[in-house]
């Protein structure tokens, strides 16, 4: 019985393997037939022009460009948008100032005669010799001095001198990215580390001056009160300036970080409970999602002039086409902080004119009283001096007459 069962199990296994082979052959044949049909369908479909697929935002992908001149033109336009024109202009002014000084002092080891579009007086940087720019840069920075209140002459402030370092770094980056300048990375590191060490020394020098009491510890201007922000926001809303009102009230919540306020985007906003949170960089150099802090803006419905949610709502309602490129809350080419300053200057100028006008007419009766007082005073002086003149004149005449009578001279007034 056991042997019969073993034989029977072997026969069952052989039949099962045959069945699996048959099914595999049938599936392979069906897959080959399906692949041939799909290939035939794909070949037939490739003959037809493919439809452009619409994307979620509604835009449609175009065919790839093949005109190289047009491609180059579009590339140049895109590359030119990397830097703001005003920022580049300021950096160019500082770079020209340095080059003129170096040429005057005959320190041109890191310069070369050039017809570069940014060259000044025929001179421009020799970027592959940037490591030789260390000493001329230090000497130029040391040539900038200032006189403290105590009369001591010290180096210019670190913050002002840093603009020249920034300007040089700006055009170094442009030379590598746009002009395809080949610069040894070790030479760039040598320049950067040496200049950084010099600025660290300037920072330590300023700290010593502050500790010794020769330099004031106060930084920046006076602190604005909440009442000031509230009143300015109220006046701006009355003048139909919702954009400037939002910038003003955002300055109250962010300690006046106007640069970061101007770069706000819709993607930075998030709802946390009953508050709006917005991402702000901790430092000026940090990028998105690096060193971020979320500031919570709570509303104040009792005082709408200081309610930031109300200010956001007014600003969004007054936008003609919604947030700008990349979801910018303040779209447009002009910086929001400049718009705020312009509105404040115009509003304060109108208020000053109206104040002078109203003050003049409110002082009108007092002004006439003052004129009457001046007239009375001068009339009194005139009367007093006239009395003195008359007194002395008649005294002289009387004395002369008495002298004539004594000498018995006939004629005259007497």
Buried (B, 14 or more C-beta within 10 A) or exposed (E): EEEEEEEEEEEEEEEEEEEEEEEEEEEEEEEEEEEEEEEEEEEEEEEEEEEEEEEEEEEEEEEEEEEEEEEEEEEEEEEEEEBEEEEBEBBBEBBBBBBEBBBEEEBBEBBBEBEBEBBBEEBBBBBBBBBBBBEBBBEBBEEEEEEEEEEEEBBBEBEEBBEBBEBBBBBBEBBBEBEEBEBEEEBBEBBBEBBEEBBEEBEEBBEEBEEEEBBEEEEEEEEEEEEEBBEBBBBBBEBEBBBBBBBBBBBBBBEBBBEBBBBBBEEBBEEEEEBBBBBBBEEEEEEEEEEBEEBEBEBBEEEBBBBBBBBBEBBBEEBEEEBBEEBBBBBEEEBBBEBBBEBBEEBEEEEEEEEEEEEEEEEEEEEEEEEEEEEEEEEEEEEEEEEEEEEEEEEEEEEEEEEBEEEEEEEEEE
